[in-house]
Amino acid sequence: MLTLPPDIFLNQCYLAAVFPNFVTYALPPFPSYANVPTRRAQAGDTIVLFGTGLGPVSPGVPSGEIATEASPLAAPLKVSFTGYAGTVFGTVTYAGVVPGTLGLYQVNVVVPEISLPPAETFDDFVSVQVLVDGVPAQANSPLSLLLPFTL
């Protein structure tokens, strides 16, 4: 069996994050996304990330089998957001497999308050890093965030 590091999905250069309605993406309003519902995330918003290889869950799902229920990760998972004034962690409300899928993980995280550069109302390049039991996932990608943010 091949062992690979955990990975979080990207949309070109941005983190592939959606809001809990699973319709609106957490992306800046670029013309190339004109036909896709998007908005910048704000402090207090829950965003949903997807990835693979995040590790064992409980109750366990045997390798190669479809998950029949939501099963949280057995190891602790953290999501960090690094902006203008440093790194803060979001509150993870769920991290585990997606029922009805084969090896797909979902991470629900509440966006923390993040300081923006002076006189800025948004930051399209806040770095987001997912850590599983202290091990970073491969993607360390920007997320588009909108004020109000204060640390």
Contacts in CASP RR format, 6 or more apart in sequence:
PFRMAT RR
TARGET T0000
AUTHOR 0000-0000-0000
METHOD contacts of the structure
MODEL  1
MLTLPPDIFLNQCYLAAVFPNFVTYALPPFPSYANVPTRRAQAGDTIVLF
GTGLGPVSPGVPSGEIATEASPLAAPLKVSFTGYAGTVFGTVTYAGVVPG
TLGLYQVNVVVPEISLPPAETFDDFVSVQVLVDGVPAQANSPLSLLLPFT
L
1 63 0 8 1.000
4 53 0 8 1.000
5 53 0 8 1.000
5 135 0 8 1.000
5 137 0 8 1.000
5 138 0 8 1.000
6 51 0 8 1.000
6 52 0 8 1.000
6 53 0 8 1.000
6 54 0 8 1.000
6 55 0 8 1.000
6 130 0 8 1.000
6 132 0 8 1.000
6 135 0 8 1.000
6 137 0 8 1.000
6 138 0 8 1.000
7 51 0 8 1.000
7 52 0 8 1.000
7 53 0 8 1.000
7 137 0 8 1.000
7 138 0 8 1.000
7 139 0 8 1.000
8 15 0 8 1.000
8 16 0 8 1.000
8 49 0 8 1.000
8 50 0 8 1.000
8 51 0 8 1.000
8 107 0 8 1.000
8 130 0 8 1.000
8 137 0 8 1.000
8 138 0 8 1.000
8 139 0 8 1.000
8 141 0 8 1.000
9 15 0 8 1.000
9 16 0 8 1.000
9 49 0 8 1.000
9 50 0 8 1.000
9 51 0 8 1.000
9 139 0 8 1.000
10 16 0 8 1.000
10 139 0 8 1.000
10 141 0 8 1.000
11 25 0 8 1.000
11 27 0 8 1.000
13 141 0 8 1.000
13 142 0 8 1.000
14 27 0 8 1.000
14 28 0 8 1.000
14 141 0 8 1.000
14 142 0 8 1.000
14 143 0 8 1.000
14 144 0 8 1.000
15 26 0 8 1.000
15 49 0 8 1.000
15 128 0 8 1.000
15 139 0 8 1.000
15 141 0 8 1.000
15 142 0 8 1.000
15 143 0 8 1.000
16 25 0 8 1.000
16 49 0 8 1.000
16 50 0 8 1.000
17 25 0 8 1.000
17 26 0 8 1.000
17 41 0 8 1.000
17 47 0 8 1.000
17 48 0 8 1.000
17 49 0 8 1.000
17 128 0 8 1.000
17 143 0 8 1.000
18 24 0 8 1.000
18 25 0 8 1.000
18 26 0 8 1.000
18 47 0 8 1.000
18 48 0 8 1.000
19 25 0 8 1.000
19 26 0 8 1.000
19 39 0 8 1.000
19 41 0 8 1.000
19 45 0 8 1.000
19 46 0 8 1.000
19 47 0 8 1.000
19 48 0 8 1.000
20 46 0 8 1.000
20 48 0 8 1.000
20 108 0 8 1.000
22 48 0 8 1.000
23 37 0 8 1.000
24 37 0 8 1.000
24 38 0 8 1.000
24 39 0 8 1.000
25 33 0 8 1.000
25 36 0 8 1.000
25 37 0 8 1.000
25 38 0 8 1.000
26 38 0 8 1.000
26 39 0 8 1.000
26 40 0 8 1.000
26 41 0 8 1.000
26 45 0 8 1.000
26 47 0 8 1.000
26 143 0 8 1.000
26 144 0 8 1.000
27 33 0 8 1.000
27 36 0 8 1.000
27 38 0 8 1.000
27 39 0 8 1.000
27 40 0 8 1.000
27 144 0 8 1.000
28 38 0 8 1.000
28 40 0 8 1.000
28 122 0 8 1.000
28 124 0 8 1.000
28 144 0 8 1.000
29 38 0 8 1.000
29 39 0 8 1.000
29 40 0 8 1.000
30 38 0 8 1.000
39 146 0 8 1.000
40 122 0 8 1.000
40 124 0 8 1.000
40 144 0 8 1.000
40 145 0 8 1.000
40 146 0 8 1.000
41 47 0 8 1.000
41 111 0 8 1.000
41 143 0 8 1.000
41 144 0 8 1.000
41 145 0 8 1.000
41 146 0 8 1.000
42 111 0 8 1.000
42 145 0 8 1.000
42 146 0 8 1.000
42 147 0 8 1.000
42 148 0 8 1.000
42 149 0 8 1.000
43 111 0 8 1.000
43 112 0 8 1.000
43 113 0 8 1.000
43 114 0 8 1.000
43 145 0 8 1.000
43 148 0 8 1.000
43 149 0 8 1.000
44 110 0 8 1.000
44 111 0 8 1.000
44 112 0 8 1.000
44 113 0 8 1.000
45 110 0 8 1.000
45 111 0 8 1.000
46 93 0 8 1.000
46 108 0 8 1.000
46 109 0 8 1.000
46 110 0 8 1.000
46 111 0 8 1.000
47 108 0 8 1.000
47 109 0 8 1.000
47 111 0 8 1.000
47 143 0 8 1.000
48 106 0 8 1.000
48 107 0 8 1.000
48 108 0 8 1.000
49 79 0 8 1.000
49 106 0 8 1.000
49 107 0 8 1.000
49 109 0 8 1.000
49 130 0 8 1.000
50 98 0 8 1.000
50 104 0 8 1.000
50 105 0 8 1.000
50 106 0 8 1.000
50 107 0 8 1.000
51 104 0 8 1.000
51 105 0 8 1.000
51 106 0 8 1.000
51 107 0 8 1.000
51 137 0 8 1.000
52 103 0 8 1.000
52 104 0 8 1.000
52 105 0 8 1.000
53 103 0 8 1.000
53 105 0 8 1.000
54 73 0 8 1.000
54 77 0 8 1.000
54 95 0 8 1.000
54 96 0 8 1.000
54 105 0 8 1.000
54 107 0 8 1.000
54 132 0 8 1.000
54 137 0 8 1.000
55 73 0 8 1.000
55 74 0 8 1.000
55 75 0 8 1.000
55 105 0 8 1.000
55 132 0 8 1.000
56 73 0 8 1.000
56 74 0 8 1.000
56 75 0 8 1.000
57 67 0 8 1.000
57 71 0 8 1.000
57 72 0 8 1.000
57 73 0 8 1.000
57 74 0 8 1.000
57 96 0 8 1.000
57 97 0 8 1.000
58 71 0 8 1.000
58 72 0 8 1.000
58 73 0 8 1.000
58 74 0 8 1.000
59 69 0 8 1.000
59 71 0 8 1.000
60 71 0 8 1.000
61 67 0 8 1.000
61 68 0 8 1.000
61 71 0 8 1.000
61 97 0 8 1.000
61 103 0 8 1.000
64 102 0 8 1.000
64 103 0 8 1.000
65 102 0 8 1.000
66 100 0 8 1.000
66 101 0 8 1.000
66 102 0 8 1.000
67 97 0 8 1.000
67 98 0 8 1.000
67 99 0 8 1.000
67 100 0 8 1.000
67 101 0 8 1.000
67 102 0 8 1.000
67 103 0 8 1.000
68 99 0 8 1.000
68 100 0 8 1.000
69 99 0 8 1.000
70 94 0 8 1.000
70 96 0 8 1.000
70 97 0 8 1.000
70 98 0 8 1.000
70 99 0 8 1.000
71 96 0 8 1.000
71 97 0 8 1.000
72 94 0 8 1.000
72 95 0 8 1.000
72 96 0 8 1.000
73 95 0 8 1.000
73 96 0 8 1.000
73 105 0 8 1.000
73 132 0 8 1.000
75 132 0 8 1.000
75 133 0 8 1.000
76 132 0 8 1.000
76 133 0 8 1.000
76 134 0 8 1.000
77 92 0 8 1.000
77 95 0 8 1.000
77 107 0 8 1.000
77 130 0 8 1.000
77 131 0 8 1.000
77 132 0 8 1.000
77 133 0 8 1.000
78 89 0 8 1.000
78 90 0 8 1.000
78 92 0 8 1.000
78 130 0 8 1.000
78 131 0 8 1.000
78 134 0 8 1.000
79 89 0 8 1.000
79 90 0 8 1.000
79 92 0 8 1.000
79 107 0 8 1.000
79 109 0 8 1.000
79 128 0 8 1.000
79 129 0 8 1.000
79 130 0 8 1.000
79 131 0 8 1.000
80 87 0 8 1.000
80 88 0 8 1.000
80 89 0 8 1.000
80 90 0 8 1.000
80 127 0 8 1.000
80 128 0 8 1.000
80 129 0 8 1.000
80 131 0 8 1.000
81 87 0 8 1.000
81 88 0 8 1.000
81 89 0 8 1.000
81 90 0 8 1.000
81 111 0 8 1.000
81 112 0 8 1.000
81 114 0 8 1.000
81 126 0 8 1.000
81 127 0 8 1.000
81 128 0 8 1.000
81 143 0 8 1.000
81 145 0 8 1.000
82 126 0 8 1.000
82 127 0 8 1.000
82 128 0 8 1.000
82 129 0 8 1.000
83 114 0 8 1.000
83 115 0 8 1.000
83 116 0 8 1.000
83 123 0 8 1.000
83 126 0 8 1.000
83 127 0 8 1.000
84 114 0 8 1.000
84 115 0 8 1.000
84 116 0 8 1.000
84 117 0 8 1.000
84 120 0 8 1.000
84 123 0 8 1.000
85 114 0 8 1.000
85 115 0 8 1.000
85 151 0 8 1.000
86 115 0 8 1.000
88 112 0 8 1.000
88 113 0 8 1.000
88 114 0 8 1.000
88 151 0 8 1.000
89 112 0 8 1.000
90 109 0 8 1.000
90 110 0 8 1.000
90 111 0 8 1.000
90 112 0 8 1.000
91 109 0 8 1.000
91 110 0 8 1.000
91 112 0 8 1.000
92 107 0 8 1.000
92 108 0 8 1.000
92 109 0 8 1.000
93 108 0 8 1.000
93 109 0 8 1.000
93 110 0 8 1.000
94 106 0 8 1.000
94 107 0 8 1.000
94 108 0 8 1.000
95 105 0 8 1.000
95 106 0 8 1.000
95 107 0 8 1.000
95 108 0 8 1.000
96 105 0 8 1.000
96 106 0 8 1.000
96 107 0 8 1.000
97 103 0 8 1.000
97 104 0 8 1.000
97 105 0 8 1.000
97 106 0 8 1.000
98 104 0 8 1.000
98 105 0 8 1.000
98 106 0 8 1.000
107 130 0 8 1.000
111 145 0 8 1.000
113 149 0 8 1.000
113 150 0 8 1.000
113 151 0 8 1.000
114 123 0 8 1.000
114 126 0 8 1.000
114 145 0 8 1.000
114 149 0 8 1.000
114 151 0 8 1.000
115 149 0 8 1.000
115 150 0 8 1.000
115 151 0 8 1.000
116 122 0 8 1.000
116 123 0 8 1.000
116 145 0 8 1.000
116 147 0 8 1.000
116 149 0 8 1.000
117 123 0 8 1.000
120 147 0 8 1.000
121 146 0 8 1.000
121 147 0 8 1.000
122 144 0 8 1.000
122 145 0 8 1.000
122 146 0 8 1.000
122 147 0 8 1.000
123 144 0 8 1.000
123 145 0 8 1.000
124 142 0 8 1.000
124 144 0 8 1.000
124 145 0 8 1.000
125 142 0 8 1.000
125 144 0 8 1.000
126 142 0 8 1.000
126 143 0 8 1.000
126 144 0 8 1.000
126 145 0 8 1.000
127 140 0 8 1.000
127 141 0 8 1.000
127 142 0 8 1.000
127 143 0 8 1.000
128 140 0 8 1.000
128 141 0 8 1.000
128 142 0 8 1.000
128 143 0 8 1.000
129 136 0 8 1.000
129 137 0 8 1.000
129 140 0 8 1.000
130 136 0 8 1.000
130 137 0 8 1.000
130 139 0 8 1.000
131 137 0 8 1.000
END
